[in-house]
Amino acid sequence: MVRLIEAVFGQFYYPVEHLAWAADYGLISLNSAHLWTVAIILWIVPLLINITKLLLHVIHNKTTPTSPRQQWIHSVLKMVRYLCDLTLAIHWLPQGCLWGGHLPASVWGLLGTVSSLVNIYTMYVAQHSVSSTHSHS
């Protein structure tokens, strides 16, 4: 059920974001502020689910720095990425919602960069491990 919720929220994020963008540019006549808030909530829910799943995995599987090194590094990097994205998502909420709109550009720029670099690195490592597995077969 959790995966279904995560998938539904993830799939609805993009069309709502596109509608908000279109409303911002006057292509459609809808309230873009409400659409952006809904899009951000659709972004936050899967992040919270992923953070919770990762924490439960770490707790139940006892992932520690002494666990197999790659597994531990992968878990830490995923958590860093999720927390950067969550911080960014909350920043983009309307002012008055937690720290919505209060982070300086240098902070949200750094968070976005860190999240992107972590994602690129983990995709590179995953691709490298797949290609090395196939070359040893």
Buried (B, 14 or more C-beta within 10 A) or exposed (E): EEEEEBEEBBEBBEEBBBBBBBBBEEEBEEEBEEBBBBBBBBBBBBBBBBBEBBEEBBEEEEBEEEBEEEBBBBBBBBBBBBBBBBBBBBBBBEEEBEEBEEBEEEEBEEBBEBBEBBBEEBEEBEEEEEEEEEEEE
